[in-house]
Amino acid sequence: MELQNPARERVYSIDVLRGIVMIVMALDHVRDFFHAGALSSDPLNPETTHTALYLTRWVTHFCAPVFVFLSGMSVYLMNGRKTKGGISKFLLTRGLWLIFVELAIVSLGLSFNPLYNIFFLQVIWAIGISFVILSLFVYLPWWAVLAIGAAITLSHNILDFYEAQPGFQPSPWWALLHRPGAALPLFPGHIALVLYPFLPWVGVMFLGYGCGRVFAGDVSPAIRRSVLLTAGLGMVGLFFFLRALNAYGDPLRWDAWPHISQTVFSFFNVQKYPPSLLYTCITIGPGLLALAALEHARNRFTAVCKVYGSVPFFYYVLHFYLIHGLTVVAFFISGYGTDQIADPNSPFLFRPIDFGYPLPVVYAIWIFVVAVLYQPCKRFAEYKRSHRQWWLSYV
């Protein structure tokens, strides 16, 4: 979630990488709405998946952690343009605004249910609450925030052992903190579905804030590249080391399967909800390597990606409504009737559990969605560059 205002020169590589993950993110959401079996089977299950489906899901693992990590970087880059008090105030108000957006705008785009029977606490909620918490910590030196982020990321999987105890029942606060999938009752007929417990995401946000130091003006490109490469390779190396031990860093243990491809699937099937240490390493690590590679990359591809990465909040909200709108069209074209709009097994209206198309159709719709959003994103990015209204920092 970008924080810069039009007055600041943007960091090209950050915008490009953010744009890449935004484009890939749309693939996962198109798959959720349009792929047959998306709501009834796990695309990462070695027993039932196939290579194309597995990779389609697995590649989208990069999106949320890199998105949150770059959000932290964007906060650090506000230093020098705002006072610590100004940054703290902005993070608090922006964080509360994002939580409201998740509940009121994004949840509606996901469900198309004007009664709001389900509120979805996803990545925008996670960024919002992380901003609120970071607003208290921006007064610390960057290295202290980085250390706290590293400590959270490295240690939160200790809680897995406690959660694995027989009879463990998470309280609502625990569910918000670390346990995904809880349906928290709000008032009769309305629940909040916790998909992104916030503790590990706070760690990722803090890591991003601390790593933002390498983009400060007094850091040379050579040193920045060296730090990014070293940190990226270190995280990837830590992933393979801990994953091979199969003892800590992820509650999902891998197993040997009859076919080598299934064993590989099992090995790389790490937990996103919440993001485990190994999940964070194998996503943020390559993300750091990508930042190093993209700093001097200038071509048509990076220029297109930069458009989406310059206005991620705008893109994020629009793409849900576009995808779900297309789902409504496909729903009626496929012969479903009004009596099937609401399926008790599906949290989304106009998306019955048995609805869906083969994977090639999903890719075609994904390309269409990304292409349709290009011009709106480009025009809004140009508007942000040429205007100074205060509210632009919130969208």
FIDRENSE-377545 format. One record per residue (C-alpha): residue in one letter; x, y, z. Coordinates in nm, 4 decimals, always signed. Each point is the difference from the previous one (the first is absolute). Layout:
// FIDRENSE-377545
+---------+----------+----------+----------+
! residuo !       xx !       yy !       zz !
+---------+----------+----------+----------+
!       A !        X !        Y !        Z !
...
+---------+----------+----------+----------+
// end
This chain:
// FIDRENSE-377545
+---------+----------+----------+----------+
! residuo !       xx !       yy !       zz !
+---------+----------+----------+----------+
!       M !  +0.0000 !  +0.0000 !  +0.0000 !
!       E !  +0.1829 !  +0.3100 !  -0.1166 !
!       L !  +0.0270 !  +0.3044 !  +0.2156 !
!       Q !  +0.1854 !  +0.2531 !  -0.2087 !
!       N !  -0.1547 !  +0.3276 !  -0.1013 !
!       P !  +0.0478 !  +0.1662 !  -0.3397 !
!       A !  +0.2673 !  +0.2299 !  +0.1339 !
!       R !  +0.2535 !  -0.2778 !  +0.0502 !
!       E !  +0.2015 !  -0.1688 !  -0.2704 !
!       R !  -0.0998 !  -0.3629 !  +0.0097 !
!       V !  +0.2365 !  -0.2970 !  +0.0192 !
!       Y !  -0.0286 !  -0.1662 !  -0.3398 !
!       S !  +0.0911 !  -0.3553 !  +0.1042 !
!       I !  -0.2485 !  +0.0015 !  +0.2896 !
!       D !  -0.2841 !  +0.1104 !  -0.2266 !
!       V !  +0.0919 !  -0.2599 !  -0.2629 !
!       L !  +0.0161 !  -0.2869 !  +0.2483 !
!       R !  -0.3230 !  +0.1113 !  +0.1618 !
!       G !  -0.1619 !  +0.0106 !  -0.3435 !
!       I !  +0.1185 !  -0.3529 !  -0.0771 !
!       V !  -0.1532 !  -0.1379 !  +0.3183 !
!       M !  -0.3241 !  +0.1900 !  -0.0632 !
!       I !  -0.0279 !  -0.1566 !  -0.3452 !
!       V !  +0.0711 !  -0.3497 !  +0.1337 !
!       M !  -0.2401 !  +0.0561 !  +0.2902 !
!       A !  -0.2875 !  +0.0441 !  -0.2452 !
!       L !  +0.0694 !  -0.3503 !  -0.1326 !
!       D !  -0.0696 !  -0.1506 !  +0.3403 !
!       H !  -0.3238 !  +0.1917 !  +0.0426 !
!       V !  -0.1183 !  -0.0842 !  -0.3512 !
!       R !  +0.0727 !  -0.3645 !  +0.0807 !
!       D !  -0.2069 !  +0.0260 !  +0.3189 !
!       F !  -0.3034 !  +0.1217 !  -0.1917 !
!       F !  +0.0330 !  -0.1811 !  -0.3327 !
!       H !  +0.1878 !  -0.3272 !  +0.0384 !
!       A !  -0.2053 !  -0.3146 !  +0.0420 !
!       G !  +0.0772 !  -0.1465 !  +0.3391 !
!       A !  +0.1644 !  +0.3136 !  +0.1399 !
!       L !  -0.2375 !  +0.0019 !  +0.2966 !
!       S !  -0.0137 !  -0.3746 !  +0.0496 !
!       S !  +0.3594 !  -0.1240 !  -0.0281 !
!       D !  +0.3512 !  +0.1054 !  +0.0973 !
!       P !  +0.2184 !  +0.0798 !  -0.3052 !
!       L !  +0.3118 !  -0.0715 !  +0.2097 !
!       N !  -0.1025 !  -0.3478 !  +0.1129 !
!       P !  +0.2587 !  -0.2402 !  -0.1526 !
!       E !  -0.2581 !  -0.2775 !  -0.0149 !
!       T !  -0.2542 !  +0.1838 !  -0.2156 !
!       T !  +0.1753 !  +0.2858 !  -0.1814 !
!       H !  +0.1963 !  +0.0134 !  -0.3233 !
!       T !  +0.3027 !  +0.2054 !  -0.0997 !
!       A !  -0.1781 !  +0.2839 !  -0.1804 !
!       L !  -0.2556 !  +0.0465 !  +0.2785 !
!       Y !  +0.2626 !  -0.0254 !  +0.2737 !
!       L !  +0.2237 !  +0.2611 !  -0.1618 !
!       T !  -0.2975 !  +0.2273 !  -0.0698 !
!       R !  -0.0734 !  +0.0100 !  +0.3711 !
!       W !  +0.3548 !  -0.0160 !  +0.1322 !
!       V !  +0.1356 !  +0.2930 !  -0.2027 !
!       T !  -0.2619 !  +0.2250 !  +0.1587 !
!       H !  +0.1570 !  -0.0673 !  +0.3409 !
!       F !  +0.2397 !  +0.2845 !  -0.0764 !
!       C !  -0.2730 !  +0.2619 !  -0.0155 !
!       A !  -0.1157 !  +0.0641 !  +0.3567 !
!       P !  +0.3393 !  -0.0124 !  +0.1779 !
!       V !  +0.1787 !  +0.2081 !  -0.2635 !
!       F !  -0.2937 !  +0.2424 !  -0.0001 !
!       V !  +0.0172 !  +0.0410 !  +0.3804 !
!       F !  +0.3809 !  +0.0121 !  -0.0008 !
!       L !  +0.0035 !  +0.2783 !  -0.2596 !
!       S !  -0.2614 !  +0.1843 !  +0.2051 !
!       G !  +0.2490 !  +0.0076 !  +0.2852 !
!       M !  +0.2705 !  +0.1243 !  -0.2345 !
!       S !  -0.2297 !  +0.2783 !  -0.1174 !
!       V !  -0.0489 !  +0.1106 !  +0.3587 !
!       Y !  +0.3748 !  +0.0246 !  +0.0577 !
!       L !  +0.0366 !  +0.2130 !  -0.3128 !
!       M !  -0.2242 !  +0.2604 !  +0.1618 !
!       N !  +0.2867 !  +0.0858 !  +0.2358 !
!       G !  +0.1447 !  +0.3337 !  -0.0994 !
!       R !  -0.3310 !  +0.1145 !  -0.1490 !
!       K !  -0.1983 !  -0.0176 !  +0.3225 !
!       T !  +0.0810 !  +0.0246 !  +0.3673 !
!       K !  -0.0237 !  -0.3133 !  +0.2111 !
!       G !  -0.3192 !  +0.1392 !  +0.1477 !
!       G !  -0.1376 !  +0.0652 !  -0.3473 !
!       I !  +0.0821 !  -0.3518 !  -0.1136 !
!       S !  -0.1573 !  -0.1480 !  +0.3121 !
!       K !  -0.3202 !  +0.2004 !  -0.0432 !
!       F !  -0.0208 !  -0.0929 !  -0.3669 !
!       L !  +0.0485 !  -0.3702 !  +0.0705 !
!       L !  -0.2663 !  +0.0024 !  +0.2690 !
!       T !  -0.2599 !  +0.1704 !  -0.2196 !
!       R !  +0.0968 !  -0.1950 !  -0.3105 !
!       G !  -0.0106 !  -0.3267 !  +0.1916 !
!       L !  -0.3466 !  +0.0660 !  +0.1398 !
!       W !  -0.1162 !  +0.1049 !  -0.3469 !
!       L !  +0.1274 !  -0.3256 !  -0.1511 !
!       I !  -0.1776 !  -0.2080 !  +0.2633 !
!       F !  -0.3217 !  +0.1838 !  -0.0854 !
!       V !  +0.0608 !  -0.0588 !  -0.3725 !
!       E !  +0.0509 !  -0.3721 !  +0.0610 !
!       L !  -0.3262 !  -0.0267 !  +0.1891 !
!       A !  -0.2196 !  +0.2315 !  -0.2058 !
!       I !  +0.1384 !  -0.0030 !  -0.3560 !
!       V !  +0.2172 !  -0.3064 !  -0.0604 !
!       S !  -0.2355 !  -0.2384 !  +0.1840 !
!       L !  -0.2852 !  +0.1192 !  -0.2203 !
!       G !  +0.2098 !  -0.0474 !  -0.3139 !
!       L !  +0.0766 !  -0.3548 !  +0.1072 !
!       S !  -0.3486 !  -0.1060 !  +0.1027 !
!       F !  -0.2317 !  +0.2347 !  -0.1943 !
!       N !  -0.2217 !  -0.0397 !  +0.3046 !
!       P !  -0.1437 !  +0.3399 !  +0.1021 !
!       L !  -0.1103 !  -0.1507 !  +0.3318 !
!       Y !  +0.3641 !  -0.0536 !  +0.0983 !
!       N !  -0.0588 !  -0.3367 !  +0.1597 !
!       I !  +0.3736 !  -0.0694 !  -0.0273 !
!       F !  +0.2833 !  +0.2482 !  +0.0492 !
!       F !  +0.3314 !  -0.1247 !  -0.1393 !
!       L !  +0.3158 !  +0.0928 !  +0.1910 !
!       Q !  +0.2666 !  -0.0355 !  -0.2690 !
!       V !  +0.3139 !  +0.1802 !  -0.1108 !
!       I !  -0.1410 !  +0.3550 !  +0.0167 !
!       W !  -0.1012 !  -0.0633 !  +0.3607 !
!       A !  +0.3451 !  -0.1426 !  +0.0702 !
!       I !  +0.1709 !  +0.3059 !  -0.1481 !
!       G !  -0.2367 !  +0.2313 !  +0.1845 !
!       I !  +0.0566 !  -0.1501 !  +0.3437 !
!       S !  +0.3739 !  -0.0223 !  -0.0719 !
!       F !  +0.0028 !  +0.3717 !  -0.0829 !
!       V !  -0.1769 !  +0.0759 !  +0.3280 !
!       I !  +0.2594 !  -0.2013 !  +0.1941 !
!       L !  +0.2911 !  +0.1439 !  -0.1992 !
!       S !  -0.1261 !  +0.3500 !  +0.0825 !
!       L !  +0.1170 !  -0.0686 !  +0.3566 !
!       F !  +0.3415 !  -0.1315 !  -0.1046 !
!       V !  +0.1145 !  +0.2530 !  -0.2615 !
!       Y !  +0.1610 !  +0.2002 !  +0.2791 !
!       L !  +0.2565 !  -0.2796 !  +0.0393 !
!       P !  +0.3134 !  -0.0219 !  -0.2178 !
!       W !  -0.0473 !  -0.1911 !  -0.3238 !
!       W !  +0.2268 !  -0.2803 !  +0.1198 !
!       A !  -0.2124 !  -0.0515 !  +0.3120 !
!       V !  -0.3170 !  -0.0342 !  -0.2091 !
!       L !  +0.1866 !  -0.2423 !  -0.2287 !
!       A !  +0.1123 !  -0.2049 !  +0.3023 !
!       I !  -0.3546 !  -0.0186 !  +0.1377 !
!       G !  -0.1295 !  -0.1076 !  -0.3403 !
!       A !  +0.2669 !  -0.2696 !  -0.0244 !
!       A !  -0.0787 !  -0.1214 !  +0.3519 !
!       I !  -0.3722 !  -0.0325 !  -0.0787 !
!       T !  +0.0665 !  -0.1750 !  -0.3310 !
!       L !  +0.2509 !  -0.2436 !  +0.1454 !
!       S !  -0.1908 !  -0.0866 !  +0.3173 !
!       H !  -0.3754 !  +0.0110 !  -0.0616 !
!       N !  -0.0075 !  -0.3610 !  -0.1211 !
!       I !  +0.0749 !  -0.1034 !  +0.3571 !
!       L !  -0.3703 !  +0.0621 !  +0.0519 !
!       D !  -0.0715 !  -0.2859 !  -0.2422 !
!       F !  +0.0987 !  -0.2532 !  +0.2662 !
!       Y !  -0.2460 !  +0.1503 !  +0.2470 !
!       E !  -0.2773 !  +0.0130 !  -0.2607 !
!       A !  +0.0612 !  -0.3660 !  -0.0892 !
!       Q !  -0.0897 !  -0.1149 !  +0.3515 !
!       P !  -0.3151 !  -0.2174 !  +0.0163 !
!       G !  -0.3074 !  +0.2006 !  +0.0797 !
!       F !  +0.1532 !  +0.3376 !  -0.0779 !
!       Q !  -0.2725 !  +0.2590 !  -0.0573 !
!       P !  +0.1152 !  +0.3483 !  -0.0982 !
!       S !  -0.1631 !  +0.2995 !  +0.1595 !
!       P !  -0.1129 !  +0.2809 !  -0.2318 !
!       W !  +0.3118 !  +0.1984 !  +0.0857 !
!       W !  +0.2217 !  -0.2998 !  -0.0692 !
!       A !  -0.1742 !  -0.0545 !  -0.3328 !
!       L !  +0.0696 !  +0.3595 !  -0.0997 !
!       L !  +0.3592 !  -0.0374 !  +0.1131 !
!       H !  +0.1102 !  -0.3324 !  -0.1466 !
!       R !  -0.2744 !  -0.2528 !  -0.0761 !
!       P !  -0.1631 !  +0.0196 !  -0.3473 !
!       G !  -0.3434 !  -0.1132 !  -0.1081 !
!       A !  -0.1891 !  +0.1093 !  +0.3081 !
!       A !  -0.3512 !  +0.1350 !  -0.0507 !
!       L !  -0.0431 !  +0.2680 !  +0.2637 !
!       P !  -0.3655 !  +0.0869 !  +0.0758 !
!       L !  -0.0620 !  +0.3744 !  -0.0135 !
!       F !  -0.3769 !  +0.0221 !  +0.0330 !
!       P !  -0.2842 !  -0.2344 !  -0.1008 !
!       G !  +0.0428 !  -0.1212 !  -0.3563 !
!       H !  +0.3390 !  +0.1686 !  -0.0489 !
!       I !  +0.3503 !  -0.1384 !  +0.0476 !
!       A !  +0.3572 !  +0.1062 !  -0.0661 !
!       L !  +0.2033 !  -0.2690 !  -0.1749 !
!       V !  +0.3625 !  +0.0305 !  +0.1119 !
!       L !  +0.2184 !  -0.0981 !  -0.2953 !
!       Y !  +0.3036 !  +0.2133 !  +0.0906 !
!       P !  +0.0904 !  -0.0166 !  +0.3713 !
!       F !  +0.2126 !  +0.3067 !  +0.0474 !
!       L !  +0.3043 !  -0.0943 !  +0.2135 !
!       P !  +0.2152 !  -0.1511 !  -0.2795 !
!       W !  -0.1002 !  +0.2800 !  -0.2395 !
!       V !  +0.1168 !  +0.2588 !  +0.2512 !
!       G !  +0.3353 !  -0.1792 !  -0.0110 !
!       V !  +0.0104 !  +0.0222 !  -0.3800 !
!       M !  -0.0981 !  +0.3691 !  +0.0110 !
!       F !  +0.2760 !  +0.0747 !  +0.2526 !
!       L !  +0.2531 !  -0.1894 !  -0.2125 !
!       G !  -0.0968 !  +0.2141 !  -0.2973 !
!       Y !  +0.0332 !  +0.3185 !  +0.2016 !
!       G !  +0.3493 !  -0.0926 !  +0.1145 !
!       C !  +0.1087 !  -0.1099 !  -0.3468 !
!       G !  -0.1227 !  +0.3305 !  -0.1387 !
!       R !  +0.3240 !  +0.1440 !  +0.1363 !
!       V !  +0.1870 !  -0.1351 !  -0.3039 !
!       F !  -0.1956 !  +0.2423 !  -0.2217 !
!       A !  +0.1066 !  +0.3045 !  +0.1984 !
!       G !  +0.1870 !  +0.2666 !  -0.1957 !
!       D !  +0.3293 !  -0.0628 !  +0.1784 !
!       V !  +0.0138 !  -0.3676 !  -0.1042 !
!       S !  +0.1828 !  -0.0604 !  -0.3274 !
!       P !  -0.1540 !  -0.2241 !  -0.2668 !
!       A !  +0.2894 !  -0.2448 !  +0.0391 !
!       I !  -0.0524 !  -0.0373 !  +0.3745 !
!       R !  -0.3773 !  -0.0224 !  -0.0436 !
!       R !  +0.0363 !  -0.2764 !  -0.2571 !
!       S !  +0.2438 !  -0.1891 !  +0.2220 !
!       V !  -0.2304 !  +0.0190 !  +0.3015 !
!       L !  -0.3063 !  -0.1044 !  -0.1997 !
!       L !  +0.1787 !  -0.2946 !  -0.1582 !
!       T !  +0.1526 !  -0.1154 !  +0.3292 !
!       A !  -0.3282 !  +0.0273 !  +0.1910 !
!       G !  -0.2000 !  -0.1614 !  -0.2805 !
!       L !  +0.2343 !  -0.2943 !  -0.0410 !
!       G !  +0.0209 !  -0.0358 !  +0.3779 !
!       M !  -0.3777 !  -0.0307 !  +0.0323 !
!       V !  -0.0212 !  -0.2513 !  -0.2839 !
!       G !  +0.2838 !  -0.1985 !  +0.1548 !
!       L !  -0.1706 !  +0.0037 !  +0.3393 !
!       F !  -0.3161 !  -0.1326 !  -0.1619 !
!       F !  +0.1751 !  -0.3027 !  -0.1505 !
!       F !  +0.1961 !  -0.0692 !  +0.3185 !
!       L !  -0.2994 !  +0.0077 !  +0.2330 !
!       R !  -0.2317 !  -0.1709 !  -0.2465 !
!       A !  +0.2448 !  -0.2870 !  -0.0385 !
!       L !  +0.0052 !  -0.0423 !  +0.3788 !
!       N !  -0.3817 !  -0.0159 !  -0.0042 !
!       A !  -0.0192 !  +0.0946 !  +0.3669 !
!       Y !  -0.0618 !  +0.3736 !  +0.0364 !
!       G !  -0.1141 !  +0.3001 !  -0.1980 !
!       D !  -0.3239 !  -0.1352 !  -0.1431 !
!       P !  -0.2806 !  -0.2092 !  +0.1499 !
!       L !  -0.0432 !  -0.1894 !  -0.3292 !
!       R !  +0.2575 !  -0.2785 !  -0.0117 !
!       W !  +0.1045 !  -0.1348 !  -0.3376 !
!       D !  -0.0042 !  -0.3678 !  -0.0899 !
!       A !  +0.1470 !  -0.2299 !  -0.2622 !
!       W !  -0.2614 !  -0.1000 !  -0.2597 !
!       P !  -0.0034 !  -0.2738 !  -0.2659 !
!       H !  +0.0826 !  +0.2513 !  -0.2754 !
!       I !  +0.2829 !  +0.2523 !  +0.0182 !
!       S !  -0.2298 !  +0.2803 !  -0.1133 !
!       Q !  -0.2310 !  -0.0686 !  +0.2948 !
!       T !  +0.2944 !  +0.0085 !  +0.2387 !
!       V !  +0.1080 !  +0.3350 !  -0.1446 !
!       F !  -0.3553 !  +0.1268 !  +0.0365 !
!       S !  -0.0014 !  -0.1079 !  +0.3641 !
!       F !  +0.3417 !  +0.1566 !  +0.0659 !
!       F !  -0.1034 !  +0.3430 !  -0.1282 !
!       N !  -0.3503 !  -0.0093 !  +0.1474 !
!       V !  +0.0552 !  +0.2437 !  +0.2871 !
!       Q !  -0.2616 !  +0.1798 !  +0.2045 !
!       K !  -0.1308 !  +0.3401 !  -0.1076 !
!       Y !  -0.2773 !  +0.0374 !  +0.2609 !
!       P !  +0.1724 !  +0.1318 !  +0.2027 !
!       P !  +0.3318 !  +0.0364 !  -0.1854 !
!       S !  +0.2496 !  -0.2375 !  +0.1536 !
!       L !  +0.3702 !  +0.0732 !  +0.0320 !
!       L !  +0.0700 !  -0.2252 !  -0.2985 !
!       Y !  -0.2764 !  +0.1600 !  -0.2069 !
!       T !  +0.1471 !  +0.3417 !  +0.0761 !
!       C !  +0.3526 !  -0.1116 !  -0.0896 !
!       I !  -0.0920 !  -0.1547 !  -0.3360 !
!       T !  -0.2055 !  +0.3043 !  -0.1033 !
!       I !  +0.1805 !  +0.3026 !  +0.1441 !
!       G !  +0.3399 !  -0.1509 !  -0.0875 !
!       P !  -0.0693 !  -0.0105 !  -0.3751 !
!       G !  -0.1726 !  +0.3372 !  +0.0379 !
!       L !  +0.3259 !  +0.1535 !  +0.1228 !
!       L !  +0.1858 !  -0.1595 !  -0.2900 !
!       A !  -0.2587 !  +0.1455 !  -0.2376 !
!       L !  +0.0498 !  +0.3478 !  +0.1475 !
!       A !  +0.3724 !  -0.0293 !  -0.0690 !
!       A !  -0.0607 !  -0.1146 !  -0.3571 !
!       L !  -0.2634 !  +0.2624 !  -0.0769 !
!       E !  +0.1896 !  +0.3105 !  +0.1111 !
!       H !  +0.1541 !  +0.0602 !  -0.3415 !
!       A !  -0.2595 !  -0.1828 !  -0.2115 !
!       R !  -0.1745 !  +0.2343 !  -0.2421 !
!       N !  -0.2168 !  -0.1560 !  -0.2691 !
!       R !  -0.3593 !  -0.0266 !  -0.1159 !
!       F !  -0.0813 !  -0.2740 !  +0.2490 !
!       T !  +0.1260 !  +0.1944 !  +0.3016 !
!       A !  -0.1736 !  +0.3150 !  -0.1238 !
!       V !  -0.3339 !  -0.1826 !  -0.0120 !
!       C !  +0.0525 !  -0.1569 !  +0.3420 !
!       K !  +0.0907 !  +0.3380 !  +0.1468 !
!       V !  -0.3418 !  +0.1347 !  -0.0979 !
!       Y !  -0.1770 !  -0.2578 !  +0.2167 !
!       G !  +0.2567 !  +0.0342 !  +0.2777 !
!       S !  -0.0476 !  +0.3771 !  +0.0186 !
!       V !  -0.3670 !  -0.0296 !  +0.0992 !
!       P !  -0.0342 !  -0.3377 !  +0.1775 !
!       F !  -0.2892 !  +0.0944 !  +0.2284 !
!       F !  -0.2022 !  +0.1306 !  -0.2951 !
!       Y !  +0.0775 !  -0.3149 !  -0.2008 !
!       Y !  -0.0699 !  -0.2323 !  +0.2929 !
!       V !  -0.3496 !  +0.1300 !  +0.0684 !
!       L !  -0.0994 !  +0.0238 !  -0.3673 !
!       H !  +0.1210 !  -0.3462 !  -0.0930 !
!       F !  -0.2290 !  -0.1741 !  +0.2514 !
!       Y !  -0.3060 !  +0.1781 !  -0.1328 !
!       L !  +0.0994 !  -0.0698 !  -0.3598 !
!       I !  +0.0660 !  -0.3702 !  +0.0643 !
!       H !  -0.3218 !  -0.0481 !  +0.1927 !
!       G !  -0.1953 !  +0.1981 !  -0.2600 !
!       L !  +0.1305 !  -0.2317 !  -0.2703 !
!       T !  -0.0986 !  -0.2930 !  +0.2206 !
!       V !  -0.3596 !  +0.1259 !  +0.0028 !
!       V !  -0.0001 !  +0.0122 !  -0.3817 !
!       A !  +0.1481 !  -0.3506 !  -0.0232 !
!       F !  -0.2487 !  -0.1239 !  +0.2616 !
!       F !  -0.2992 !  +0.0850 !  -0.2169 !
!       I !  +0.1685 !  -0.0992 !  -0.3261 !
!       S !  +0.0697 !  -0.3428 !  +0.1513 !
!       G !  -0.3704 !  -0.0537 !  +0.0563 !
!       Y !  -0.0284 !  +0.0547 !  +0.3738 !
!       G !  -0.3228 !  +0.1490 !  +0.1301 !
!       T !  -0.0811 !  +0.2615 !  +0.2585 !
!       D !  -0.0798 !  -0.2729 !  +0.2499 !
!       Q !  +0.3682 !  -0.1004 !  -0.0131 !
!       I !  +0.1508 !  +0.3432 !  +0.0669 !
!       A !  +0.0577 !  -0.0921 !  +0.3633 !
!       D !  +0.1702 !  -0.3337 !  +0.0624 !
!       P !  +0.0258 !  -0.0954 !  +0.3699 !
!       N !  +0.3357 !  -0.1624 !  -0.0737 !
!       S !  +0.1481 !  +0.3144 !  -0.1574 !
!       P !  +0.0734 !  +0.3346 !  +0.1692 !
!       F !  -0.0432 !  +0.1829 !  -0.3322 !
!       L !  -0.3304 !  +0.0786 !  -0.1679 !
!       F !  -0.0237 !  -0.1050 !  -0.3673 !
!       R !  +0.2792 !  -0.2536 !  +0.0599 !
!       P !  -0.1558 !  -0.3439 !  +0.0691 !
!       I !  +0.2315 !  -0.2680 !  +0.1273 !
!       D !  -0.0339 !  -0.1983 !  -0.3257 !
!       F !  +0.0579 !  +0.3013 !  -0.2262 !
!       G !  +0.3216 !  +0.0341 !  -0.1965 !
!       Y !  +0.2103 !  -0.0501 !  -0.3107 !
!       P !  +0.3255 !  -0.1753 !  -0.0964 !
!       L !  +0.3323 !  +0.1653 !  +0.0784 !
!       P !  +0.0612 !  +0.1444 !  -0.3524 !
!       V !  -0.3231 !  +0.1993 !  +0.0313 !
!       V !  +0.1192 !  +0.1325 !  +0.3354 !
!       Y !  +0.3200 !  +0.1273 !  -0.1623 !
!       A !  -0.1937 !  +0.1653 !  -0.2829 !
!       I !  -0.2249 !  +0.1817 !  +0.2479 !
!       W !  +0.3031 !  +0.1016 !  +0.2084 !
!       I !  +0.1709 !  +0.1585 !  -0.3012 !
!       F !  -0.3240 !  +0.1791 !  -0.0858 !
!       V !  -0.0401 !  +0.1374 !  +0.3543 !
!       V !  +0.3574 !  +0.1306 !  +0.0167 !
!       A !  -0.0258 !  +0.1539 !  -0.3469 !
!       V !  -0.3305 !  +0.1746 !  +0.0753 !
!       L !  +0.1446 !  +0.1598 !  +0.3133 !
!       Y !  +0.3119 !  +0.1367 !  -0.1713 !
!       Q !  -0.1434 !  +0.3262 !  -0.1317 !
!       P !  -0.1922 !  +0.0890 !  +0.3203 !
!       C !  +0.3164 !  -0.0651 !  +0.2043 !
!       K !  +0.2155 !  +0.2013 !  -0.2399 !
!       R !  -0.2332 !  +0.2973 !  +0.0082 !
!       F !  -0.0313 !  -0.0052 !  +0.3763 !
!       A !  +0.3779 !  -0.0281 !  +0.0379 !
!       E !  +0.0403 !  +0.3057 !  -0.2223 !
!       Y !  -0.2587 !  +0.1851 !  +0.2062 !
!       K !  +0.1857 !  -0.0797 !  +0.3220 !
!       R !  +0.3276 !  +0.1245 !  -0.1464 !
!       S !  -0.1511 !  +0.3327 !  -0.0982 !
!       H !  -0.2194 !  +0.0747 !  +0.3014 !
!       R !  +0.0628 !  +0.0640 !  +0.3688 !
!       Q !  -0.3327 !  -0.0600 !  +0.1747 !
!       W !  +0.0427 !  -0.1524 !  +0.3456 !
!       W !  -0.2434 !  -0.2831 !  -0.0654 !
!       L !  +0.2187 !  -0.1424 !  -0.2778 !
!       S !  +0.2319 !  -0.1402 !  +0.2674 !
!       Y !  -0.2886 !  -0.2194 !  +0.1140 !
!       V !  -0.0795 !  -0.1541 !  -0.3385 !
+---------+----------+----------+----------+
// end
